[in-house]
Amino acid sequence: MNAGEELRQEALASIEKIRRRTFAQRLWSWRYILLRRICQFGILLMFFGTAHWGWQVAKDVPLLTGNLSAAKFIGLIPLADPFAVLQIVLTGHVLQTEVLLGAAIVFTFYLLAGGRVYCAWVCPVNLVTDLAAWLRMRLDIRPIFHINRSVRYLMLAAALVLSALTGVAAFEWVSPIGMMHREIIFGLGLGFIALLAIFLFDLLILKNGWCGHLCPLGAFWSVVGRHTAQLRVRFDASTCTHCGECARVCPEPQVLNLKRIEAAGFVYSGECSNCGRCSPLCPEGSLAFDWRPLIRAHNARSGKAGSRVN
Amino acid sequence: MDAKRREFMVHVAQGTAVAATGAMLWLYMLRQEARAHPFALRPPGALPEQDFNAACIKCGKCVNACPYDTLELAAAGGDLPIGTPFFIPRDVPCYLCPDIPCMTACPTGALSPELKDINDARMGLAVIDLENCLSWRGLRCEICHRECPLKGKAITLETHPRPISKHAMFYPIVHSDACTGCGICEKACPTDEAAIRVLPHKMVQGRIGEHYRLGWTFDTEITQDFRPAQPAAPSAPPAAAPKRAPGMDYLNEGGL
């Protein structure tokens, strides 16, 4: 058997391992997805409960007022969407300290956690697009056309330029994300039509079309987390069999370019949303969440161990 | 080389066309959305419509803070700029909380913290349909006057004799210098369609030209050198012309 054939057999064995998982193992591999849903719904529920059922932590101290654009947690900690604030600043309006402080807090959090953690763990539109992506995989729908995933950065630039030109926060005024969380928290309008459009676009036209190609907020967070994110998926090349199952389930498969992440030791791209699909699926344990400062040491150790076996 | 260059130019043109079309669509949507709706009534302290649209982050904290559920956020697809707070007085008016919780909750300053006294709020102006107001029709109603939080200032009752009966008519009159636009009058009005209702100032208020001289008002100084078309040169020496119009002195000095 030549070396190529051996590698192929290794990869096939890995895929076979995935296929033969027991039901319990399957459930366990969905743990991050489950946690994400709890997180996404939990945040919406806290907003909703505060708005409609008067949830409070003490007398006259509401739990979480506002929505994802700007909020206040336990009547004390201001929170704000830095992208929305940036757009408003570009309109030339002088903002109050509270919203600037809130934006700084949120910005710092995602700077360390990874910007697109917002996309996978907080954004309500993710519920819609994940459903579309899952259905699409189930129904095996082929794409009609491809567009470059960098179009989102153009959208980001356009949002900022149009904000400065028109004097209103350009993305906030058309954002389906804003429509969705506002309408869940404050009452229904026609925003669900925009979401239906996104759902159909993702389902029938382009896989991960909105979140992976167009959304300027996702582009903003991709830029923010790029170099500073501390929580990343580490990649241990010594155990990887190149079966490719990780890239198959990844909504942003370009971030799993194995050659490049082997050099870095982890999934370094800002476009990775820490969604936790790849790591529990990997049959060899080559991909796992880890703190960035610890990754190099871990891979060095495991690389040595791997070479001893060989 | 030339073919390559041509291909490159075509690519640039195609990219530009797509980007320009997208931007135009986006601009059109923004224009449609942000077009200031003439009938939107904003919470107290709201900046002028254009500044308000720029500053409001659409977080709904004012809606959360309102203890009377007066405020709503405009939904997508509605008539009002998307996501911004407004109220409909006939449903729930603004009850003028002295601590202005909606304004305090606003994180951006779209509801300006410069509003210190809720009675200085100018959300709109109450206007009366004289043809359908019960009081103006000759009945005793005056509900708006009694309900008005600033009664006697924002709404006053004037008496007027009428020929066919010895009972006077009492009709309400709104004063724009005191009316906050809270809409409690509109809520209280007993007619099927409110005969008094709150509208944004720009929908109802006129403005007389500065060249009109209201000689009988107390604080208007009548001078001969009034030249509306040519503002006085800054270097010009103070005019030596008489301060009062000739022939008016006897009125101003109280003699006759």
Interface residues (C-beta under 8 A of the other chain):
Chain A: T50 A51 P62 T65 G66 N67 S69 A70 A71 K72 P78 A80 D81 A84 V85 I88 T91 G92 H93 V94 L95 Q96 E98 V99 G102 L154 A158 L162 T166 G167 V168 A169 A170 E172 W173 V174 G178 M179 R182 E183 I185 F186 G187 L188 G189 L190 G191 I193 A194
Chain B: A19 G22 A23 W26 L27 M29 L30 R31 E33 A34 Q50 D51 N53 A54 A55 I57 K58 C59 G60 K61 V63 N64 A65 E72 L73 A74 A75 A76 G77 G78 P81 I82 G83 A105 C106 P107 T108 G109 P113
